[in-house]
Amino acid sequence: MYIPTRAWRTSIMGRRGAVGTNHPLATQAGLDVLRAGGNAVDASVAISLVLSVVEPMMSGLGGDGFYQVYDAKTGRTRCWNATGSAPTGATVDRFRAGGIAVRGPLSVSTPCFLAGMAAMHAALGTQPWGALVAPSIEHARDGFPATHHYRHFAADVRGVIAADARSRKVFLHDLDIGVPALASLIVQPDLARTLEEIAADGAETFYRGRLAKRLAAGMAEAGVMVTEADLAACMPEVQDPIGIDYRGFSVTQTPPNSTGFTMLQMLKIAERFDLAGLDPAQRIHVLVEAKKRAFQDRERYGADPRHGALPLERLLSDAHADACAATIDLNRASDIRLAEPEQAAGDTTYFCVVDADGSAVSGIQSINSGFGSGVTAGDTGVLLNNRMAYWHLAEGHANRLVPGKRVRHTMNAPMVFKDGRLWAVEGTPGADNQVQINLQVLTSMMDLGADPQAALEAPRWTSAQQGQGANWPHDGDGRLTIEPGYGEATLAALERMGHRLNRVGPLEGPCSVQAIRVMDNGIKMVGSDPRRDGWGGAW
């Protein structure tokens, strides 16, 4: 990697708390909670719900999430798995003829995001639930201004949104062509009323209360498979994180059905090489080759561990990393293809928080593709996910569709510790690109000494092996997408090694990273990616 000597954005630093999110309004909500005496979990509730309103193309009540939480008072780290299962009616036979649905009513899986957020708050929150929901109600009721990035995503999937009358009215303003103008207000009155119910009655109403009945009726009317019984069966899971040691650091991740283990595998393989001592082209080459090998294991084993054991101990072992590293030729790119496509990028949002006590949350949530299924559930204002697009249908595949099974998720939410203390919290949306960008940002910080803002503004790459795509159809063009900041000599060297480059412009690579580095003196330093609407704040 090349690390710039200066970043375009100023490094934001504070003594008492820090927040990084993918939207300024969410960052403001989190800071307000911290300043009012709330902790990292309290701030996360406000942040995640505001993101559900102001980034409807990325996440929402109709989606899922993973949250890794470090409690500084106890020194304990836990993960809240808030991902829903395939509906009871979602069988392989139902999709055998036409394949998995990518958009529309049949692409909707059971949403679990809100259940996870409420469970996390019940365990560790300190502020009243209703007060934390309040900022999201305001932004839904009064509207938020459409940004350049909102308009980009809305234009990109305009046909998906327009196919549903309720979604079209809210997110496209019922325009015959085009999308809402820059700074025009996106107002969601139905969602505001739903959030008011959630503030008053708690998340329980969404799954087993009055709201659940309205939600199920709205989904049935639209032809969605998720039923009232599926909602009632939704339960988040509290899990221990998985982790590895890396050059004196301890890196933890969200466990399966998250595929965060692939990032840990990449780090284990990369540790076999002197990244700091390699020239930029070799450094990129090693990381790309590590990624290709880790993604082989993701395809073989990534799945819901409740439906089959995953050999994580072996996958994260020194012996396996040694074996993978031994197959890397420092002078030649390998052509490692995954399963042939059975017949493409996901949109997600990430945030991180560190509070005055040093507790932290690394959170990621999604409705999968931009604007999810495109379907709004009746008069609830809840835009529904299209997470069914991640399933496989092939007999014997680890991620084969089974009713009640949780699909394999690209979402992951890492943390880094050193000498028993929190060192960094970092993450990004971006489907298959997430673990690749997390790898680059973390090695920039751990191996090359970059501060968060410089690490995430540095040029980046992503590798797309044939057959790797998380969404149906499971595609991939075999190319290395790369930004130009590395310099022509580095790019030419990569091409000589056999990498097929897809060159994009400055800051046109994927993902939108947020990162907080906790310095030795306790200062929290925030980095926020300029590639989308992200913004960092501290106090």
Secondary structure, 3 states (H helix, E strand, C coil): CCCCCCCCCCCEEECCCEEEECCHHHHHHHHHHHHCCCCHHHHHHHHHHHHHHHCCCCCCCECEEEEEEEECCCCEEEEEEECCECCCCCCHHHHCCCCCCCCCHHHCCCCCHHHHHHHHHHHHCCCCHHHHHHHHHHHHHHCEECCHHHHHHHHHCHHHHHCCHHHHHHHCCCCCCCCCCCCCEECCHHHHHHHHHHHHHCCHHHHHCHHHHHHHHHHHHHCCCCCHHHHHCCCCEEECCEEEEECCEEEEECCCCECCHHHHHHHHHHCCCCHHHCCHHHHHHHHHHHHHHHHHHHHHHCCCHHHCCCCHHHHCCHHHHHHHHHCCCCCCCCCCCCCCCCCCCCCEEEEEEECCCCCEEEEEEECCCCCCCCCECHHHCCEECCHHHHCECCCCCCCECCCCCECCECCCCCEEEECCEEEEEEECCCHHHHHHHHHHHHHHHHCCCCCHHHHHHCCCEEECCCCCCCCCCCCCCCCEEECHHHCHHHHHHHHHHCCCEEECCCCCCCCCCEEEEECCCCCEEEEECCCCCCEEEEC
